[in-house]
Amino acid sequence: MLIRDVTCKVVMDANTEHRVSETSTAYRTATSSNGVSGKREAILDAALELFAERGFHGTAVPLVAKKAGVGAGTIYRYFESKEALVNALYQRWKARFGELILTDFPLDASPREQLRQYWIRMCGFIQEHPQAFKFLEAHHHGPYLDETSRALETTILEPAHMFFELAQAKGVIKAGPPELFLAVVNGTLVGLVKASWSGHLELTPEVLAQGEACAWEAIRA
C-alpha cells in the first residue's frame, strides 16, 4: 500500500468520527427539552480534564460525574465502564489528531519538508488542544486500551513508518527501525512541551524551530 493510500484511509476514518459527532450533536439539540442534551459531551469534557491531570488510575467515576454535573449512574447510561469511557475519549482525540496531521499533507514534498510540516502540525495540535495532547501522551500505551483504540493508533502511525522507510530508500535518513526515528522526533517535541509545562522553557517560535532542526539532524543521513 502506498503512503498516499494509507494517509487517505486515516483521514477518511477521522472524518467518519466527525460525521458521527455531528449527527450526535444534531440529536442532542433536538432532544434538549428533555434534559438529555449535552450530558454525554459534559462527561467526555470532564473526563478529558481529569484523565489528563490525574491519569486513568487516579480518576474515579464519581469524580468525573461531579465535574460533569451529573449523577454517577448517569455515566453508566453512556459508558458501561471507566475503561469504555477512556477508550471513547482516546478514539475521539486520536482520530482528530490524525486528521489534523494528515489532511492535505504535502506527499510530493521532499522528506525534509515533510518532516517540517509534520512538526508544525503537531505543534498546532498541542497549542490548540493542550489537554487532549496531555491525555493522549499519558494513555497511548495504557493496558486498558481496547482493540479498536490500538488499531486506530496503528493506522495513524503507519504513514509515519512508511515515510521513514521511503526516506531511507532514498538515502536521506539513517538506516534503522522507523520506530526509533519516530521516537526521536516525537520525543524531542514532547520533551520541549514538558519543559514548558514545568516552567523551564518558553516555547517561542524560534525554540520550536530549533527543536525541529535538532530532530532532523539526529535522523538525517
C-alpha positions in Angstrom: 0.0 0.0 0.0 1.3 3.4 -0.9 1.8 6.1 1.7 -0.8 8.2 -0.1 -3.4 5.4 0.3 -2.6 5.0 4.0 -2.9 8.7 4.5 -6.3 8.8 2.8 -7.5 5.9 4.9 -6.6 7.7 8.1 -8.3 10.9 7.0 -11.4 9.0 6.0 -11.5 7.3 9.4 -11.1 10.6 11.1 -13.8 12.3 9.0 -16.1 9.4 9.8 -15.6 10.2 13.5 -16.6 13.8 12.8 -19.7 12.9 10.9 -20.8 10.7 13.8 -20.1 13.6 16.2 -22.1 16.0 14.0 -25.1 13.5 13.9 -24.9 13.2 17.7 -24.8 17.0 18.1 -28.0 17.3 15.9 -29.7 14.7 18.1 -28.7 16.4 21.3 -30.0 19.7 20.0 -33.3 18.1 19.1 -33.7 16.5 22.5 -32.6 19.4 24.6 -36.0 20.0 26.1 -36.0 16.7 28.0 -32.6 17.3 29.6 -30.7 14.7 27.6 -28.8 17.4 25.6 -25.1 17.8 26.3 -24.8 15.1 29.1 -22.5 12.8 27.1 -20.4 15.7 25.9 -20.2 17.1 29.5 -19.0 13.7 30.7 -16.4 13.5 27.9 -15.1 17.0 28.7 -14.9 16.3 32.4 -13.1 13.0 31.8 -10.6 14.6 29.4 -9.6 17.2 32.1 -9.4 14.6 34.9 -7.7 11.8 32.9 -5.1 14.4 31.6 -4.3 15.7 35.1 -4.8 12.6 37.3 -4.3 9.7 34.9 -6.5 6.7 34.5 -6.0 5.1 37.9 -6.2 8.4 39.7 -9.6 9.3 38.2 -12.7 7.7 39.8 -16.0 7.6 38.1 -17.7 9.7 40.9 -15.1 12.4 40.2 -16.0 12.5 36.6 -19.7 12.7 37.5 -19.2 15.5 39.9 -17.1 17.6 37.5 -19.7 16.9 34.7 -22.6 17.9 36.9 -24.3 14.5 36.6 -25.0 11.6 38.9 -22.6 8.7 38.8 -25.3 6.4 37.5 -25.8 8.7 34.5 -22.3 8.0 33.3 -23.1 4.3 33.0 -26.0 5.1 30.8 -23.5 6.3 28.2 -20.4 4.3 29.0 -20.6 0.8 30.6 -17.3 1.2 32.5 -14.4 3.6 33.1 -12.5 1.6 30.5 -15.2 2.2 28.0 -15.1 5.9 28.8 -11.4 6.3 28.4 -11.4 4.4 25.1 -14.2 6.6 23.7 -12.2 9.6 24.7 -9.0 8.2 23.3 -10.6 7.3 20.0 -12.1 10.7 19.6 -8.9 12.6 20.2 -6.6 10.2 18.3 -8.8 10.5 15.3 -8.8 14.3 15.5 -5.0 14.2 15.8 -4.7 12.0 12.8 -7.0 14.2 10.8 -5.0 17.4 11.6 -1.7 15.8 10.8 -2.7 14.1 7.6 -5.3 16.2 5.8 -3.8 17.7 2.7 -0.3 16.6 3.8 2.3 17.5 1.1 3.1 14.0 0.0 5.1 15.2 -3.0 7.4 17.4 -0.9 10.9 16.5 0.0 11.4 14.3 3.1 13.0 17.4 4.8 9.9 19.5 4.1 7.5 16.7 5.1 9.2 16.3 8.5 8.9 20.1 9.0 5.2 20.0 8.1 4.6 17.1 10.5 6.4 19.0 13.3 4.4 22.2 12.6 1.1 20.3 12.6 1.9 18.6 15.8 2.8 21.9 17.4 -0.6 23.3 16.2 -2.5 20.4 17.8 -0.6 20.8 21.1 -1.3 24.6 21.2 -4.9 24.2 20.2 -5.7 21.2 22.4 -3.2 21.0 25.3 -5.3 18.8 27.5 -6.0 16.4 24.7 -2.3 16.2 23.9 -1.5 15.6 27.6 -4.2 12.9 27.7 -3.0 11.1 24.6 0.6 11.2 25.7 -0.3 9.7 29.1 -2.6 7.0 27.8 -1.3 5.8 24.4 0.4 2.7 26.0 -2.3 2.1 28.6 -3.2 -1.6 29.1 -6.8 -0.6 29.3 -7.0 0.5 25.7 -9.2 -1.9 23.7 -8.6 -3.4 20.3 -10.3 -0.5 18.5 -8.1 2.1 20.2 -5.0 0.1 19.4 -6.0 -0.4 15.8 -6.5 3.3 15.4 -3.1 4.0 16.9 -1.5 1.6 14.4 -3.4 3.1 11.5 -2.3 6.6 12.3 1.4 5.5 12.8 1.5 3.6 9.5 2.1 6.7 7.3 4.9 7.8 9.5 6.6 4.4 9.4 6.3 4.4 5.6 7.7 7.9 5.4 10.9 6.8 7.2 11.2 3.7 5.0 10.9 5.7 1.8 13.3 8.3 3.1 15.8 5.6 4.0 15.4 4.1 0.5 16.4 7.5 -0.9 19.4 7.7 1.4 18.0 10.8 3.1 17.9 9.4 6.7 19.9 6.9 8.6 19.3 3.2 8.5 17.3 1.8 11.4 13.8 0.9 12.5 11.1 3.5 11.8 10.0 3.3 15.5 13.4 4.6 16.5 13.2 7.7 14.4 9.6 8.4 15.2 10.6 8.2 18.9 13.4 10.7 18.3 11.2 13.2 16.6 8.2 12.9 18.8 10.3 12.6 21.9 12.1 15.8 21.1 8.8 17.7 20.9 7.3 16.1 23.9 10.4 16.9 25.9 10.2 20.6 24.9 6.5 20.7 25.8 7.1 19.1 29.2 9.9 21.6 29.9 7.5 24.4 29.1 4.8 22.9 31.4 7.4 22.9 34.3 8.3 26.5 33.6 11.9 25.7 32.5 11.5 26.7 28.8 9.4 29.2 26.8 8.1 27.6 23.6 8.7 30.5 21.3 8.6 30.0 17.5 12.4 30.2 17.5 12.7 27.5 20.1 10.3 25.2 18.3 12.1 25.7 15.0 15.4 24.9 16.7 13.9 21.8 18.2 12.7 20.6 14.8 16.1 21.3 13.3 17.7 19.2 16.0 15.3 16.4 15.4 16.2 16.4 11.7 19.9 16.5 12.4 19.5 13.5 14.6 18.0 11.3 11.9 19.3 12.6 8.6 22.0 10.5 6.8 
